[in-house]
């Protein structure tokens, strides 16, 4: 499973997504959309919007999600 998470360094929603990844010991790429504009633009291009977090799991983009929504997926 390949997981790419487009997250902010300091954000409650982003912390929730990271917590789910840790809970299930899932390896994921943590992409910083605040300090890296290329990663932000990549998220926008893939998701079609600017809201975060966005989590891509095996090519399926979950847009503007919470940790609970990622866990349910």
C-alpha positions in Angstrom: 0.0 0.0 0.0 1.4 3.4 -0.9 0.2 6.4 1.2 1.0 10.0 0.6 -0.4 12.5 3.1 -0.4 16.2 2.3 -0.3 17.8 5.7 0.4 21.0 7.6 3.2 20.9 10.3 0.9 22.3 13.0 -2.8 21.5 12.5 -5.3 19.5 14.5 -6.7 17.8 11.4 -3.2 16.9 10.2 -2.3 15.6 13.7 -5.4 13.4 13.5 -4.2 11.9 10.2 -0.7 11.2 11.6 -2.3 9.6 14.7 -4.2 7.1 12.6 -1.1 6.3 10.6 0.8 5.6 13.9 -2.1 3.7 15.4 -2.0 1.2 12.6 1.8 1.4 12.1 1.3 2.5 8.4 4.2 3.8 6.5 3.4 7.0 4.6 5.0 10.0 3.0 4.3 13.1 5.1 4.3 16.0 2.6 4.6 19.5 4.1 2.2 21.7 2.2 3.1 24.9 4.2 6.9 25.0 3.9 7.1 23.3 0.4 5.1 25.1 -2.3 5.9 22.3 -4.8 4.2 19.8 -2.5 1.3 22.1 -2.0 0.9 22.5 -5.8 1.1 18.7 -6.3 -1.8 18.3 -3.8 -3.9 20.9 -5.6 -3.2 19.3 -9.0 -4.1 15.8 -7.7 -7.1 16.8 -5.6 -8.5 19.8 -7.5 -8.8 21.9 -4.4 -6.7 23.7 -1.7 -8.1 22.3 1.5 -6.1 19.9 3.6 -5.4 17.3 4.8 -5.5 15.2 1.6 -4.4 11.6 1.7 -3.7 9.6 -1.4 -3.9 5.8 -0.8 -2.9 3.6 -3.8 -3.8 6.4 -6.2 -7.2 7.2 -4.6 -7.4 10.8 -3.2 -9.3 11.4 0.0 -9.9 15.2 0.0 -10.1 17.5 3.0 -10.3 14.6 5.4 -10.1 14.0 9.2 -8.2 11.2 10.9 -11.6 9.5 11.5 -12.4 9.6 7.8 -9.0 8.1 6.9 -9.5 5.4 9.5 -13.0 4.5 8.1 -11.5 4.3 4.6 
